[in-house]
Amino acid sequence: TFDVQVDRERFPSYDPRAQTNAFIEACRPSGAPTYDVFDLFLANEPGELFVGFDDIHWNERGIDLAADAVAQWLDDL
């Protein structure tokens, strides 16, 4: 549903997880715990979790989904 789309023919090696993975790897040496919401969003109608069109920020539903998941994760630490 976004106006901004990766052209897979021009960028066949594009990895949508690249930024997430880079962040997790950057945190690893410090031992800082991280929580990846990529799969959570992917499993919950991701097109409905962002503002949309050309705005890739989380909308209220996306924020609530992530906040609930992170809160549960923190409780389990």
All heavy atoms as a GROMACS GRO file, in nm:
protein
  620
    1THR      N    1   0.082  -0.121   0.000
    1THR     CA    2   0.000   0.000   0.000
    1THR      C    3   0.085   0.126   0.000
    1THR      O    4   0.031   0.235   0.002
    1THR     CB    5  -0.093   0.002   0.123
    1THR    OG1    6  -0.015   0.001   0.241
    1THR    CG2    7  -0.187  -0.118   0.121
    2PHE      N    8   0.216   0.113  -0.001
    2PHE     CA    9   0.304   0.230   0.001
    2PHE      C   10   0.332   0.279  -0.139
    2PHE      O   11   0.349   0.200  -0.232
    2PHE     CB   12   0.436   0.199   0.070
    2PHE     CG   13   0.422   0.166   0.216
    2PHE    CD1   14   0.467   0.045   0.265
    2PHE    CD2   15   0.365   0.255   0.304
    2PHE    CE1   16   0.455   0.013   0.399
    2PHE    CE2   17   0.352   0.225   0.438
    2PHE     CZ   18   0.397   0.104   0.485
    3ASP      N   19   0.344   0.410  -0.153
    3ASP     CA   20   0.387   0.467  -0.280
    3ASP      C   21   0.534   0.435  -0.305
    3ASP      O   22   0.577   0.421  -0.419
    3ASP     CB   23   0.366   0.619  -0.283
    3ASP     CG   24   0.221   0.657  -0.300
    3ASP    OD1   25   0.142   0.572  -0.344
    3ASP    OD2   26   0.186   0.772  -0.270
    4VAL      N   27   0.612   0.425  -0.198
    4VAL     CA   28   0.754   0.396  -0.210
    4VAL      C   29   0.771   0.244  -0.213
    4VAL      O   30   0.734   0.176  -0.118
    4VAL     CB   31   0.833   0.456  -0.092
    4VAL    CG1   32   0.980   0.421  -0.102
    4VAL    CG2   33   0.812   0.606  -0.083
    5GLN      N   34   0.825   0.193  -0.322
    5GLN     CA   35   0.846   0.049  -0.338
    5GLN      C   36   0.988   0.026  -0.388
    5GLN      O   37   1.040   0.104  -0.468
    5GLN     CB   38   0.749  -0.010  -0.441
    5GLN     CG   39   0.603  -0.002  -0.402
    5GLN     CD   40   0.568  -0.104  -0.297
    5GLN    OE1   41   0.617  -0.216  -0.298
    5GLN    NE2   42   0.481  -0.067  -0.204
    6VAL      N   43   1.051  -0.080  -0.343
    6VAL     CA   44   1.183  -0.118  -0.392
    6VAL      C   45   1.165  -0.188  -0.525
    6VAL      O   46   1.084  -0.280  -0.538
    6VAL     CB   47   1.254  -0.211  -0.292
    6VAL    CG1   48   1.384  -0.263  -0.350
    6VAL    CG2   49   1.278  -0.139  -0.160
    7ASP      N   50   1.240  -0.143  -0.624
    7ASP     CA   51   1.239  -0.205  -0.756
    7ASP      C   52   1.329  -0.328  -0.749
    7ASP      O   53   1.452  -0.318  -0.750
    7ASP     CB   54   1.289  -0.106  -0.860
    7ASP     CG   55   1.285  -0.160  -1.001
    7ASP    OD1   56   1.280  -0.284  -1.019
    7ASP    OD2   57   1.286  -0.078  -1.095
    8ARG      N   58   1.269  -0.446  -0.737
    8ARG     CA   59   1.345  -0.570  -0.719
    8ARG      C   60   1.428  -0.605  -0.842
    8ARG      O   61   1.527  -0.678  -0.830
    8ARG     CB   62   1.251  -0.686  -0.685
    8ARG     CG   63   1.180  -0.671  -0.552
    8ARG     CD   64   1.278  -0.675  -0.438
    8ARG     NE   65   1.209  -0.669  -0.311
    8ARG     CZ   66   1.239  -0.743  -0.207
    8ARG    NH1   67   1.336  -0.829  -0.212
    8ARG    NH2   68   1.173  -0.729  -0.095
    9GLU      N   69   1.392  -0.556  -0.959
    9GLU     CA   70   1.474  -0.579  -1.077
    9GLU      C   71   1.603  -0.499  -1.069
    9GLU      O   72   1.710  -0.548  -1.106
    9GLU     CB   73   1.398  -0.545  -1.204
    9GLU     CG   74   1.291  -0.646  -1.237
    9GLU     CD   75   1.225  -0.620  -1.371
    9GLU    OE1   76   1.288  -0.558  -1.459
    9GLU    OE2   77   1.110  -0.662  -1.388
   10ARG      N   78   1.596  -0.376  -1.020
   10ARG     CA   79   1.715  -0.292  -1.007
   10ARG      C   80   1.797  -0.328  -0.884
   10ARG      O   81   1.918  -0.309  -0.883
   10ARG     CB   82   1.675  -0.145  -0.999
   10ARG     CG   83   1.624  -0.089  -1.130
   10ARG     CD   84   1.593   0.058  -1.121
   10ARG     NE   85   1.715   0.134  -1.090
   10ARG     CZ   86   1.713   0.257  -1.039
   10ARG    NH1   87   1.600   0.318  -1.014
   10ARG    NH2   88   1.826   0.320  -1.015
   11PHE      N   89   1.731  -0.377  -0.779
   11PHE     CA   90   1.798  -0.407  -0.653
   11PHE      C   91   1.763  -0.549  -0.608
   11PHE      O   92   1.695  -0.569  -0.508
   11PHE     CB   93   1.758  -0.305  -0.546
   11PHE     CG   94   1.782  -0.163  -0.587
   11PHE    CD1   95   1.678  -0.084  -0.633
   11PHE    CD2   96   1.910  -0.110  -0.582
   11PHE    CE1   97   1.700   0.047  -0.671
   11PHE    CE2   98   1.934   0.021  -0.620
   11PHE     CZ   99   1.829   0.100  -0.666
   12PRO      N  100   1.809  -0.650  -0.684
   12PRO     CA  101   1.769  -0.788  -0.653
   12PRO      C  102   1.821  -0.839  -0.518
   12PRO      O  103   1.763  -0.932  -0.462
   12PRO     CB  104   1.828  -0.870  -0.769
   12PRO     CG  105   1.938  -0.785  -0.823
   12PRO     CD  106   1.897  -0.642  -0.799
   13SER      N  107   1.925  -0.777  -0.465
   13SER     CA  108   1.978  -0.824  -0.337
   13SER      C  109   1.922  -0.745  -0.219
   13SER      O  110   1.968  -0.763  -0.105
   13SER     CB  111   2.131  -0.817  -0.338
   13SER     OG  112   2.174  -0.683  -0.350
   14TYR      N  113   1.822  -0.660  -0.244
   14TYR     CA  114   1.761  -0.583  -0.135
   14TYR      C  115   1.710  -0.676  -0.026
   14TYR      O  116   1.642  -0.775  -0.052
   14TYR     CB  117   1.646  -0.497  -0.188
   14TYR     CG  118   1.565  -0.432  -0.078
   14TYR    CD1  119   1.615  -0.322  -0.010
   14TYR    CD2  120   1.441  -0.482  -0.042
   14TYR    CE1  121   1.542  -0.263   0.092
   14TYR    CE2  122   1.367  -0.424   0.060
   14TYR     CZ  123   1.419  -0.314   0.126
   14TYR     OH  124   1.347  -0.256   0.228
   15ASP      N  125   1.744  -0.643   0.098
   15ASP     CA  126   1.699  -0.722   0.212
   15ASP      C  127   1.617  -0.631   0.304
   15ASP      O  128   1.672  -0.540   0.365
   15ASP     CB  129   1.819  -0.778   0.287
   15ASP     CG  130   1.782  -0.857   0.411
   15ASP    OD1  131   1.661  -0.878   0.437
   15ASP    OD2  132   1.875  -0.897   0.484
   16PRO      N  133   1.487  -0.654   0.316
   16PRO     CA  134   1.405  -0.567   0.400
   16PRO      C  135   1.443  -0.573   0.548
   16PRO      O  136   1.407  -0.485   0.625
   16PRO     CB  137   1.262  -0.617   0.378
   16PRO     CG  138   1.277  -0.753   0.322
   16PRO     CD  139   1.409  -0.758   0.252
   17ARG      N  140   1.518  -0.674   0.587
   17ARG     CA  141   1.561  -0.686   0.727
   17ARG      C  142   1.699  -0.625   0.753
   17ARG      O  143   1.748  -0.631   0.865
   17ARG     CB  144   1.565  -0.833   0.768
   17ARG     CG  145   1.430  -0.900   0.767
   17ARG     CD  146   1.448  -1.048   0.798
   17ARG     NE  147   1.324  -1.120   0.784
   17ARG     CZ  148   1.246  -1.156   0.884
   17ARG    NH1  149   1.281  -1.127   1.008
   17ARG    NH2  150   1.135  -1.221   0.862
   18ALA      N  151   1.760  -0.566   0.654
   18ALA     CA  152   1.899  -0.520   0.666
   18ALA      C  153   1.918  -0.420   0.780
   18ALA      O  154   2.013  -0.434   0.858
   18ALA     CB  155   1.947  -0.460   0.534
   19GLN      N  156   1.834  -0.321   0.792
   19GLN     CA  157   1.850  -0.222   0.900
   19GLN      C  158   1.829  -0.285   1.037
   19GLN      O  159   1.902  -0.257   1.132
   19GLN     CB  160   1.757  -0.104   0.880
   19GLN     CG  161   1.801  -0.015   0.766
   19GLN     CD  162   1.710   0.106   0.752
   19GLN    OE1  163   1.589   0.097   0.774
   19GLN    NE2  164   1.767   0.218   0.716
   20THR      N  165   1.727  -0.368   1.047
   20THR     CA  166   1.700  -0.437   1.173
   20THR      C  167   1.818  -0.524   1.212
   20THR      O  168   1.865  -0.521   1.327
   20THR     CB  169   1.573  -0.523   1.162
   20THR    OG1  170   1.463  -0.438   1.131
   20THR    CG2  171   1.545  -0.601   1.288
   21ASN      N  172   1.868  -0.602   1.118
   21ASN     CA  173   1.981  -0.690   1.146
   21ASN      C  174   2.106  -0.612   1.184
   21ASN      O  175   2.180  -0.653   1.275
   21ASN     CB  176   2.009  -0.781   1.026
   21ASN     CG  177   1.899  -0.883   1.005
   21ASN    OD1  178   1.818  -0.910   1.093
   21ASN    ND2  179   1.893  -0.938   0.884
   22ALA      N  180   2.130  -0.499   1.118
   22ALA     CA  181   2.247  -0.417   1.150
   22ALA      C  182   2.236  -0.362   1.292
   22ALA      O  183   2.336  -0.359   1.366
   22ALA     CB  184   2.260  -0.303   1.049
   23PHE      N  185   2.117  -0.320   1.332
   23PHE     CA  186   2.098  -0.269   1.468
   23PHE      C  187   2.123  -0.380   1.571
   23PHE      O  188   2.194  -0.359   1.671
   23PHE     CB  189   1.957  -0.213   1.484
   23PHE     CG  190   1.928  -0.169   1.624
   23PHE    CD1  191   1.979  -0.049   1.673
   23PHE    CD2  192   1.850  -0.247   1.709
   23PHE    CE1  193   1.954  -0.009   1.804
   23PHE    CE2  194   1.824  -0.208   1.839
   23PHE     CZ  195   1.876  -0.088   1.886
   24ILE      N  196   2.067  -0.496   1.548
   24ILE     CA  197   2.084  -0.608   1.642
   24ILE      C  198   2.232  -0.645   1.653
   24ILE      O  199   2.283  -0.667   1.763
   24ILE     CB  200   1.998  -0.728   1.599
   24ILE    CG1  201   1.850  -0.694   1.621
   24ILE    CG2  202   2.037  -0.855   1.674
   24ILE    CD1  203   1.753  -0.793   1.560
   25GLU      N  204   2.301  -0.649   1.539
   25GLU     CA  205   2.444  -0.682   1.541
   25GLU      C  206   2.525  -0.574   1.613
   25GLU      O  207   2.622  -0.605   1.682
   25GLU     CB  208   2.496  -0.704   1.399
   25GLU     CG  209   2.450  -0.835   1.338
   25GLU     CD  210   2.485  -0.956   1.424
   25GLU    OE1  211   2.602  -0.968   1.469
   25GLU    OE2  212   2.396  -1.039   1.449
   26ALA      N  213   2.487  -0.448   1.598
   26ALA     CA  214   2.557  -0.339   1.666
   26ALA      C  215   2.540  -0.349   1.817
   26ALA      O  216   2.630  -0.311   1.893
   26ALA     CB  217   2.508  -0.204   1.614
   27CYS      N  218   2.426  -0.398   1.862
   27CYS     CA  219   2.400  -0.411   2.006
   27CYS      C  220   2.467  -0.533   2.067
   27CYS      O  221   2.496  -0.534   2.188
   27CYS     CB  222   2.250  -0.419   2.031
   27CYS     SG  223   2.162  -0.266   1.997
   28ARG      N  224   2.491  -0.634   1.987
   28ARG     CA  225   2.541  -0.762   2.038
   28ARG      C  226   2.667  -0.750   2.122
   28ARG      O  227   2.672  -0.807   2.233
   28ARG     CB  228   2.561  -0.860   1.922
   28ARG     CG  229   2.582  -1.003   1.968
   28ARG     CD  230   2.594  -1.101   1.851
   28ARG     NE  231   2.489  -1.089   1.752
   28ARG     CZ  232   2.366  -1.144   1.761
   28ARG    NH1  233   2.334  -1.213   1.868
   28ARG    NH2  234   2.278  -1.130   1.664
   29PRO      N  235   2.771  -0.678   2.081
   29PRO     CA  236   2.892  -0.671   2.163
   29PRO      C  237   2.870  -0.611   2.303
   29PRO      O  238   2.941  -0.645   2.397
   29PRO     CB  239   2.988  -0.583   2.082
   29PRO     CG  240   2.940  -0.592   1.942
   29PRO     CD  241   2.790  -0.609   1.953
   30SER      N  242   2.772  -0.524   2.315
   30SER     CA  243   2.747  -0.461   2.445
   30SER      C  244   2.666  -0.551   2.537
   30SER      O  245   2.655  -0.525   2.657
   30SER     CB  246   2.672  -0.329   2.426
   30SER     OG  247   2.537  -0.354   2.389
   31GLY      N  248   2.605  -0.653   2.480
   31GLY     CA  249   2.518  -0.739   2.558
   31GLY      C  250   2.380  -0.680   2.580
   31GLY      O  251   2.298  -0.737   2.652
   32ALA      N  252   2.352  -0.565   2.518
   32ALA     CA  253   2.221  -0.502   2.532
   32ALA      C  254   2.114  -0.591   2.468
   32ALA      O  255   2.130  -0.634   2.354
   32ALA     CB  256   2.220  -0.364   2.465
   33PRO      N  257   2.009  -0.620   2.539
   33PRO     CA  258   1.903  -0.703   2.480
   33PRO      C  259   1.828  -0.625   2.374
   33PRO      O  260   1.813  -0.503   2.382
   33PRO     CB  261   1.812  -0.736   2.599
   33PRO     CG  262   1.836  -0.626   2.696
   33PRO     CD  263   1.979  -0.582   2.676
   34THR      N  264   1.784  -0.695   2.273
   34THR     CA  265   1.706  -0.633   2.165
   34THR      C  266   1.581  -0.716   2.139
   34THR      O  267   1.578  -0.836   2.167
   34THR     CB  268   1.787  -0.624   2.035
   34THR    OG1  269   1.829  -0.754   1.996
   34THR    CG2  270   1.910  -0.534   2.051
   35TYR      N  271   1.481  -0.653   2.085
   35TYR     CA  272   1.357  -0.722   2.049
   35TYR      C  273   1.322  -0.681   1.906
   35TYR      O  274   1.303  -0.562   1.879
   35TYR     CB  275   1.244  -0.687   2.145
   35TYR     CG  276   1.118  -0.765   2.117
   35TYR    CD1  277   1.102  -0.893   2.167
   35TYR    CD2  278   1.016  -0.712   2.039
   35TYR    CE1  279   0.988  -0.966   2.141
   35TYR    CE2  280   0.901  -0.784   2.013
   35TYR     CZ  281   0.888  -0.911   2.063
   35TYR     OH  282   0.775  -0.984   2.036
   36ASP      N  283   1.313  -0.775   1.818
   36ASP     CA  284   1.287  -0.753   1.676
   36ASP      C  285   1.138  -0.769   1.648
   36ASP      O  286   1.082  -0.876   1.669
   36ASP     CB  287   1.369  -0.854   1.597
   36ASP     CG  288   1.356  -0.841   1.448
   36ASP    OD1  289   1.274  -0.760   1.400
   36ASP    OD2  290   1.428  -0.914   1.377
   37VAL      N  291   1.072  -0.663   1.603
   37VAL     CA  292   0.928  -0.669   1.574
   37VAL      C  293   0.899  -0.702   1.428
   37VAL      O  294   0.783  -0.704   1.386
   37VAL     CB  295   0.855  -0.538   1.613
   37VAL    CG1  296   0.866  -0.514   1.762
   37VAL    CG2  297   0.905  -0.420   1.533
   38PHE      N  298   1.002  -0.730   1.347
   38PHE     CA  299   0.981  -0.754   1.205
   38PHE      C  300   0.881  -0.867   1.181
   38PHE      O  301   0.783  -0.849   1.108
   38PHE     CB  302   1.115  -0.785   1.137
   38PHE     CG  303   1.108  -0.780   0.986
   38PHE    CD1  304   1.150  -0.667   0.918
   38PHE    CD2  305   1.061  -0.888   0.914
   38PHE    CE1  306   1.143  -0.661   0.780
   38PHE    CE2  307   1.054  -0.883   0.776
   38PHE     CZ  308   1.094  -0.770   0.708
   39ASP      N  309   0.905  -0.983   1.239
   39ASP     CA  310   0.815  -1.098   1.218
   39ASP      C  311   0.677  -1.074   1.278
   39ASP      O  312   0.577  -1.118   1.222
   39ASP     CB  313   0.876  -1.226   1.273
   39ASP     CG  314   0.994  -1.274   1.190
   39ASP    OD1  315   0.994  -1.252   1.068
   39ASP    OD2  316   1.086  -1.335   1.248
   40LEU      N  317   0.673  -1.004   1.390
   40LEU     CA  318   0.545  -0.969   1.452
   40LEU      C  319   0.460  -0.887   1.355
   40LEU      O  320   0.342  -0.914   1.335
   40LEU     CB  321   0.569  -0.892   1.581
   40LEU     CG  322   0.446  -0.837   1.652
   40LEU    CD1  323   0.362  -0.951   1.709
   40LEU    CD2  324   0.488  -0.739   1.760
   41PHE      N  325   0.521  -0.785   1.296
   41PHE     CA  326   0.449  -0.701   1.200
   41PHE      C  327   0.412  -0.781   1.076
   41PHE      O  328   0.300  -0.770   1.025
   41PHE     CB  329   0.532  -0.579   1.163
   41PHE     CG  330   0.516  -0.463   1.258
   41PHE    CD1  331   0.503  -0.483   1.394
   41PHE    CD2  332   0.515  -0.334   1.211
   41PHE    CE1  333   0.488  -0.376   1.482
   41PHE    CE2  334   0.500  -0.227   1.297
   41PHE     CZ  335   0.487  -0.248   1.433
   42LEU      N  336   0.504  -0.862   1.028
   42LEU     CA  337   0.479  -0.942   0.908
   42LEU      C  338   0.358  -1.035   0.927
   42LEU      O  339   0.279  -1.055   0.835
   42LEU     CB  340   0.604  -1.024   0.874
   42LEU     CG  341   0.610  -1.088   0.738
   42LEU    CD1  342   0.601  -0.984   0.627
   42LEU    CD2  343   0.739  -1.169   0.724
   43ALA      N  344   0.340  -1.086   1.047
   43ALA     CA  345   0.230  -1.179   1.076
   43ALA      C  346   0.098  -1.109   1.108
   43ALA      O  347  -0.003  -1.176   1.128
   43ALA     CB  348   0.270  -1.269   1.194
   44ASN      N  349   0.097  -0.976   1.113
   44ASN     CA  350  -0.023  -0.903   1.154
   44ASN      C  351  -0.064  -0.795   1.054
   44ASN      O  352  -0.079  -0.678   1.089
   44ASN     CB  353   0.002  -0.839   1.291
   44ASN     CG  354  -0.006  -0.940   1.402
   44ASN    OD1  355  -0.113  -0.974   1.448
   44ASN    ND2  356   0.110  -0.989   1.444
   45GLU      N  357  -0.082  -0.836   0.929
   45GLU     CA  358  -0.126  -0.744   0.825
   45GLU      C  359  -0.041  -0.616   0.824
   45GLU      O  360  -0.089  -0.508   0.859
   45GLU     CB  361  -0.273  -0.710   0.841
   45GLU     CG  362  -0.364  -0.831   0.836
   45GLU     CD  363  -0.509  -0.794   0.852
   45GLU    OE1  364  -0.555  -0.702   0.782
   45GLU    OE2  365  -0.575  -0.857   0.936
   46PRO      N  366   0.085  -0.626   0.782
   46PRO     CA  367   0.176  -0.512   0.791
   46PRO      C  368   0.126  -0.386   0.720
   46PRO      O  369   0.155  -0.275   0.766
   46PRO     CB  370   0.306  -0.563   0.729
   46PRO     CG  371   0.269  -0.685   0.654
   46PRO     CD  372   0.148  -0.741   0.720
   47GLY      N  373   0.050  -0.400   0.614
   47GLY     CA  374  -0.003  -0.283   0.545
   47GLY      C  375  -0.098  -0.202   0.630
   47GLY      O  376  -0.122  -0.084   0.602
   48GLU      N  377  -0.149  -0.263   0.736
   48GLU     CA  378  -0.241  -0.194   0.826
   48GLU      C  379  -0.172  -0.134   0.949
   48GLU      O  380  -0.237  -0.076   1.034
   48GLU     CB  381  -0.349  -0.293   0.874
   48GLU     CG  382  -0.430  -0.356   0.762
   48GLU     CD  383  -0.511  -0.253   0.687
   48GLU    OE1  384  -0.568  -0.162   0.751
   48GLU    OE2  385  -0.516  -0.263   0.562
   49LEU      N  386  -0.040  -0.150   0.957
   49LEU     CA  387   0.033  -0.107   1.077
   49LEU      C  388   0.114   0.020   1.056
   49LEU      O  389   0.179   0.068   1.149
   49LEU     CB  390   0.126  -0.220   1.124
   49LEU     CG  391   0.056  -0.353   1.154
   49LEU    CD1  392   0.157  -0.460   1.187
   49LEU    CD2  393  -0.044  -0.335   1.268
   50PHE      N  394   0.111   0.072   0.936
   50PHE     CA  395   0.186   0.192   0.904
   50PHE      C  396   0.091   0.300   0.852
   50PHE      O  397  -0.019   0.271   0.808
   50PHE     CB  398   0.292   0.162   0.798
   50PHE     CG  399   0.397   0.065   0.846
   50PHE    CD1  400   0.378  -0.071   0.832
   50PHE    CD2  401   0.511   0.111   0.908
   50PHE    CE1  402   0.474  -0.161   0.878
   50PHE    CE2  403   0.607   0.023   0.954
   50PHE     CZ  404   0.589  -0.113   0.939
   51VAL      N  405   0.137   0.423   0.856
   51VAL     CA  406   0.054   0.534   0.807
   51VAL      C  407   0.017   0.510   0.662
   51VAL      O  408  -0.097   0.525   0.623
   51VAL     CB  409   0.126   0.669   0.827
   51VAL    CG1  410   0.047   0.782   0.764
   51VAL    CG2  411   0.149   0.694   0.976
   52GLY      N  412   0.113   0.468   0.581
   52GLY     CA  413   0.086   0.430   0.443
   52GLY      C  414   0.125   0.534   0.341
   52GLY      O  415   0.180   0.639   0.373
   53PHE      N  416   0.096   0.504   0.216
   53PHE     CA  417   0.133   0.586   0.100
   53PHE      C  418   0.284   0.604   0.099
   53PHE      O  419   0.355   0.508   0.078
   53PHE     CB  420   0.056   0.717   0.097
   53PHE     CG  421  -0.093   0.696   0.097
   53PHE    CD1  422  -0.167   0.721   0.210
   53PHE    CD2  423  -0.156   0.645  -0.015
   53PHE    CE1  424  -0.303   0.699   0.211
   53PHE    CE2  425  -0.292   0.622  -0.016
   53PHE     CZ  426  -0.366   0.648   0.098
   54ASP      N  427   0.335   0.723   0.126
   54ASP     CA  428   0.480   0.742   0.130
   54ASP      C  429   0.531   0.764   0.272
   54ASP      O  430   0.644   0.804   0.293
   54ASP     CB  431   0.523   0.857   0.039
   54ASP     CG  432   0.464   0.991   0.081
   54ASP    OD1  433   0.380   0.995   0.172
   54ASP    OD2  434   0.504   1.093   0.021
   55ASP      N  435   0.448   0.736   0.372
   55ASP     CA  436   0.486   0.754   0.512
   55ASP      C  437   0.500   0.617   0.577
   55ASP      O  438   0.400   0.547   0.599
   55ASP     CB  439   0.381   0.837   0.586
   55ASP     CG  440   0.423   0.875   0.727
   55ASP    OD1  441   0.514   0.811   0.782
   55ASP    OD2  442   0.364   0.970   0.781
   56ILE      N  443   0.623   0.578   0.609
   56ILE     CA  444   0.648   0.444   0.661
   56ILE      C  445   0.654   0.439   0.814
   56ILE      O  446   0.701   0.342   0.872
   56ILE     CB  447   0.777   0.384   0.601
   56ILE    CG1  448   0.897   0.472   0.634
   56ILE    CG2  449   0.763   0.362   0.452
   56ILE    CD1  450   1.031   0.412   0.598
   57HIS      N  451   0.603   0.543   0.881
   57HIS     CA  452   0.598   0.542   1.028
   57HIS      C  453   0.484   0.452   1.075
   57HIS      O  454   0.382   0.437   1.006
   57HIS     CB  455   0.577   0.684   1.082
   57HIS     CG  456   0.695   0.771   1.060
   57HIS    ND1  457   0.707   0.849   0.948
   57HIS    CD2  458   0.806   0.790   1.134
   57HIS    CE1  459   0.822   0.916   0.954
   57HIS    NE2  460   0.885   0.881   1.066
   58TRP      N  461   0.500   0.394   1.192
   58TRP     CA  462   0.394   0.312   1.250
   58TRP      C  463   0.274   0.399   1.281
   58TRP      O  464   0.287   0.509   1.330
   58TRP     CB  465   0.441   0.246   1.378
   58TRP     CG  466   0.560   0.157   1.366
   58TRP    CD1  467   0.620   0.112   1.253
   58TRP    CD2  468   0.634   0.101   1.474
   58TRP    NE1  469   0.726   0.033   1.284
   58TRP    CE2  470   0.738   0.024   1.420
   58TRP    CE3  471   0.622   0.110   1.612
   58TRP    CZ2  472   0.828  -0.046   1.498
   58TRP    CZ3  473   0.713   0.040   1.690
   58TRP    CH2  474   0.814  -0.036   1.633
   59ASN      N  475   0.156   0.344   1.255
   59ASN     CA  476   0.034   0.413   1.296
   59ASN      C  477  -0.002   0.368   1.438
   59ASN      O  478   0.074   0.294   1.503
   59ASN     CB  479  -0.081   0.388   1.196
   59ASN     CG  480  -0.119   0.241   1.186
   59ASN    OD1  481  -0.097   0.162   1.276
   59ASN    ND2  482  -0.180   0.205   1.074
   60GLU      N  483  -0.117   0.411   1.488
   60GLU     CA  484  -0.156   0.377   1.625
   60GLU      C  485  -0.163   0.227   1.646
   60GLU      O  486  -0.120   0.175   1.750
   60GLU     CB  487  -0.290   0.443   1.658
   60GLU     CG  488  -0.333   0.424   1.801
   60GLU     CD  489  -0.461   0.497   1.835
   60GLU    OE1  490  -0.509   0.580   1.756
   60GLU    OE2  491  -0.515   0.471   1.944
   61ARG      N  492  -0.217   0.156   1.549
   61ARG     CA  493  -0.229   0.010   1.562
   61ARG      C  494  -0.090  -0.054   1.568
   61ARG      O  495  -0.066  -0.146   1.648
   61ARG     CB  496  -0.308  -0.045   1.444
   61ARG     CG  497  -0.332  -0.192   1.452
   61ARG     CD  498  -0.427  -0.239   1.344
   61ARG     NE  499  -0.433  -0.383   1.343
   61ARG     CZ  500  -0.451  -0.457   1.236
   61ARG    NH1  501  -0.471  -0.398   1.119
   61ARG    NH2  502  -0.454  -0.586   1.243
   62GLY      N  503   0.003  -0.007   1.485
   62GLY     CA  504   0.139  -0.061   1.486
   62GLY      C  505   0.210  -0.032   1.616
   62GLY      O  506   0.279  -0.118   1.672
   63ILE      N  507   0.193   0.089   1.667
   63ILE     CA  508   0.254   0.127   1.795
   63ILE      C  509   0.199   0.041   1.908
   63ILE      O  510   0.274  -0.009   1.992
   63ILE     CB  511   0.231   0.276   1.823
   63ILE    CG1  512   0.311   0.361   1.724
   63ILE    CG2  513   0.268   0.311   1.967
   63ILE    CD1  514   0.273   0.508   1.724
   64ASP      N  515   0.068   0.021   1.910
   64ASP     CA  516   0.007  -0.062   2.014
   64ASP      C  517   0.056  -0.206   2.007
   64ASP      O  518   0.086  -0.267   2.111
   64ASP     CB  519  -0.146  -0.058   2.004
   64ASP     CG  520  -0.207   0.073   2.048
   64ASP    OD1  521  -0.137   0.154   2.113
   64ASP    OD2  522  -0.326   0.096   2.018
   65LEU      N  523   0.064  -0.261   1.887
   65LEU     CA  524   0.109  -0.398   1.870
   65LEU      C  525   0.252  -0.414   1.921
   65LEU      O  526   0.282  -0.505   1.998
   65LEU     CB  527   0.100  -0.440   1.723
   65LEU     CG  528   0.143  -0.582   1.689
   65LEU    CD1  529   0.050  -0.684   1.754
   65LEU    CD2  530   0.147  -0.600   1.538
   66ALA      N  531   0.340  -0.323   1.880
   66ALA     CA  532   0.480  -0.329   1.923
   66ALA      C  533   0.491  -0.307   2.074
   66ALA      O  534   0.566  -0.378   2.142
   66ALA     CB  535   0.562  -0.226   1.847
   67ALA      N  536   0.419  -0.210   2.127
   67ALA     CA  537   0.426  -0.180   2.270
   67ALA      C  538   0.381  -0.299   2.354
   67ALA      O  539   0.445  -0.333   2.455
   67ALA     CB  540   0.342  -0.057   2.303
   68ASP      N  541   0.274  -0.364   2.314
   68ASP     CA  542   0.226  -0.481   2.389
   68ASP      C  543   0.329  -0.594   2.385
   68ASP      O  544   0.355  -0.659   2.487
   68ASP     CB  545   0.092  -0.529   2.333
   68ASP     CG  546  -0.023  -0.437   2.362
   68ASP    OD1  547  -0.010  -0.350   2.450
   68ASP    OD2  548  -0.129  -0.451   2.296
   69ALA      N  549   0.386  -0.617   2.268
   69ALA     CA  550   0.484  -0.724   2.254
   69ALA      C  551   0.610  -0.695   2.335
   69ALA      O  552   0.664  -0.783   2.403
   69ALA     CB  553   0.519  -0.747   2.107
   70VAL      N  554   0.658  -0.572   2.328
   70VAL     CA  555   0.779  -0.534   2.402
   70VAL      C  556   0.754  -0.539   2.552
   70VAL      O  557   0.838  -0.584   2.630
   70VAL     CB  558   0.831  -0.396   2.356
   70VAL    CG1  559   0.942  -0.348   2.447
   70VAL    CG2  560   0.882  -0.407   2.212
   71ALA      N  561   0.636  -0.494   2.595
   71ALA     CA  562   0.604  -0.500   2.738
   71ALA      C  563   0.605  -0.643   2.788
   71ALA      O  564   0.660  -0.673   2.895
   71ALA     CB  565   0.467  -0.435   2.763
   72GLN      N  566   0.549  -0.735   2.711
   72GLN     CA  567   0.549  -0.877   2.750
   72GLN      C  568   0.692  -0.932   2.752
   72GLN      O  569   0.731  -1.003   2.844
   72GLN     CB  570   0.464  -0.960   2.653
   72GLN     CG  571   0.455  -1.107   2.690
   72GLN     CD  572   0.392  -1.126   2.827
   72GLN    OE1  573   0.280  -1.083   2.850
   72GLN    NE2  574   0.463  -1.194   2.917
   73TRP      N  575   0.770  -0.894   2.651
   73TRP     CA  576   0.910  -0.937   2.645
   73TRP      C  577   0.988  -0.887   2.765
   73TRP      O  578   1.065  -0.962   2.826
   73TRP     CB  579   0.969  -0.887   2.513
   73TRP     CG  580   1.117  -0.909   2.498
   73TRP    CD1  581   1.181  -1.028   2.479
   73TRP    CD2  582   1.218  -0.809   2.497
   73TRP    NE1  583   1.318  -1.007   2.467
   73TRP    CE2  584   1.341  -0.871   2.478
   73TRP    CE3  585   1.216  -0.670   2.511
   73TRP    CZ2  586   1.462  -0.804   2.471
   73TRP    CZ3  587   1.335  -0.600   2.503
   73TRP    CH2  588   1.456  -0.667   2.484
   74LEU      N  589   0.967  -0.762   2.803
   74LEU     CA  590   1.037  -0.707   2.920
   74LEU      C  591   0.995  -0.779   3.049
   74LEU      O  592   1.078  -0.804   3.137
   74LEU     CB  593   1.010  -0.557   2.932
   74LEU     CG  594   1.076  -0.470   2.827
   74LEU    CD1  595   1.026  -0.326   2.834
   74LEU    CD2  596   1.229  -0.475   2.839
   75ASP      N  597   0.868  -0.812   3.059
   75ASP     CA  598   0.821  -0.887   3.176
   75ASP      C  599   0.889  -1.024   3.185
   75ASP      O  600   0.912  -1.074   3.295
   75ASP     CB  601   0.669  -0.908   3.171
   75ASP     CG  602   0.590  -0.786   3.213
   75ASP    OD1  603   0.650  -0.693   3.273
   75ASP    OD2  604   0.470  -0.782   3.185
   76ASP      N  605   0.919  -1.081   3.068
   76ASP     CA  606   0.977  -1.214   3.064
   76ASP      C  607   1.130  -1.215   3.083
   76ASP      O  608   1.188  -1.321   3.100
   76ASP     CB  609   0.945  -1.283   2.931
   76ASP     CG  610   0.796  -1.314   2.918
   76ASP    OD1  611   0.724  -1.313   3.019
   76ASP    OD2  612   0.752  -1.336   2.803
   77LEU      N  613   1.193  -1.097   3.080
   77LEU     CA  614   1.340  -1.092   3.094
   77LEU      C  615   1.384  -1.135   3.232
   77LEU      O  616   1.328  -1.116   3.330
   77LEU     CB  617   1.394  -0.951   3.065
   77LEU     CG  618   1.402  -0.912   2.918
   77LEU    CD1  619   1.458  -0.770   2.906
   77LEU    CD2  620   1.489  -1.007   2.839
   0.00000   0.00000   0.00000
